[in-house]
Structure formats: structure tokens, C-alpha cells
Amino acid sequence: MIPLLSLVVLSLNNFPLMKNILLLDDHPIIRKALEGTVRKVVGECIVVHAGTLKEAMTQAENYRFDMIILDLSIPGGTGAGMIQVLHKQSSGAPVLVCSGRDELHNAPHCISMGANGYLPKNASDEETETAIRTVLQNKKYLRPHVQAQILDNFLHNRTLLPNPMESLTPREREVLDLLIMGKWTKEIAELLNLKFSTVSTHKARILEKMGAENTVELYKKVEEYTNELKTSDQ
């Protein structure tokens, strides 16, 4: 006859406690999509939504989370600095960052701040499932090319990738400022007393350094990295 205590242990092993997952993103549609993927991977679980850092902190007081999926750009947030705050508030729950920010620059920084993984928002469903499954096991998840970058930094004794805003020359910053103001290449050439071809070259270098393919992407990158510089100065 099996002792009662053994039966209780067997029951707990066969029916593990339901997992609690926090989704922190200011876009409800994205949270809904992530919830579907989480439930596909985890099965029966409690999925809690938060659209701001303040909401997330409140939820962390009410639940013991098994994983947090975090977007870096949320109201009241501080970018990668939120990772340590959420870690502390949620008793060290593993964090998977799911962000639209530049991956090569932000992923290593997020890992150094305590995140377990970094996933771009344009990742496939299959990749998202793999990332969630990996982080739930308290393991690290990074895409191969990011892992290679981190290893290369280590082998060459380099720190994290610098903020590309800091790599621009004074002239490139002038051109960038005018681009952000909505000036065309011809107008910039006239304002700075430069040749059209020279401004075009500066613009191409700026796009390359900022990791942007066009001016629309450039606007987003400038906002992202400018906010990051402000946060690091606080």
C-alpha cells in the first residue's frame, strides 16, 4: 500500500502548478498575439497583461511570475533598465525581451542587464515559440548572429556595441539634424554650403551607422538612441 504522503507527491508531479506569465507591451494587439503563442507553448496558464511599467509593478505584487515578456518601449519605462527593476519586483523571474529596437545593439545590453533572452518583434511564430520555451527553462536565448557578436566582443576584449549616435562625426550630426527637420538633400547642401554629392555621401554613411534603410527608419532610430542616451545620463 502506497503511503498517503507518497500519493500527494505523485499527484504534484503529475499536475504541476499553473504557470503565471506577464506580458508587458503597450499594444493590446501584440499582447493578444503573444498570449496565443504562450498558451500554445505552455498550455494551461495564467497570462497577465500590462501596458505600462506601473501596471507591471502592481501585477508583480499580486502574482509570482514564472516569466516576463517585455517590450523596451513602454510608457513609464526606462529601456533595458526595467529588466533589473522587474527582476527585483518579481523575485528573479526570467525575462524575455521582445522589441522592435535594433537587435545587435540592444540584445547584448539587455543580457548584461539580466535578461534571459532577446527576440525581435518580426520573429517568426516558430522562433517565438522556441524563445519562450527556452526562457521558461531559465536558459538564454539569442539568435545566432547576436551570439556571434557577443563572442566576438569577448574575444577582442570589447564592451557592448556603442550607441551609433556617438559614432557620428560633427558634420554627420549637422546633416542628421537637418534630415530630422524634414530638409531635402538639396536644401541641406545649400544650408551647409556643400555639394549635393557630399551631402548624399554623408546621408548614406548616417543610414549605415544608424542601421536604417531609409529616412523613416532613421527617424525611429534617432528617437530610440536619443532616449537611451538620456536614460544613461540620469
Secondary structure as GFF3:
##gff-version 3
##sequence-region A 1 234
A	DSSP	alpha_helix	4	14	.	.	.	ID=ss1
A	DSSP	beta_strand	19	24	.	.	.	ID=ss2
A	DSSP	alpha_helix	28	42	.	.	.	ID=ss3
A	DSSP	beta_strand	45	50	.	.	.	ID=ss4
A	DSSP	alpha_helix	53	62	.	.	.	ID=ss5
A	DSSP	beta_strand	67	70	.	.	.	ID=ss6
A	DSSP	alpha_helix	81	89	.	.	.	ID=ss7
A	DSSP	beta_strand	95	99	.	.	.	ID=ss8
A	DSSP	alpha_helix	103	112	.	.	.	ID=ss9
A	DSSP	beta_strand	117	120	.	.	.	ID=ss10
A	DSSP	alpha_helix	125	136	.	.	.	ID=ss11
A	DSSP	alpha_helix	144	155	.	.	.	ID=ss12
A	DSSP	three_ten_helix	164	167	.	.	.	ID=ss13
A	DSSP	alpha_helix	170	180	.	.	.	ID=ss14
A	DSSP	alpha_helix	185	192	.	.	.	ID=ss15
A	DSSP	alpha_helix	196	210	.	.	.	ID=ss16
A	DSSP	alpha_helix	215	233	.	.	.	ID=ss17
###
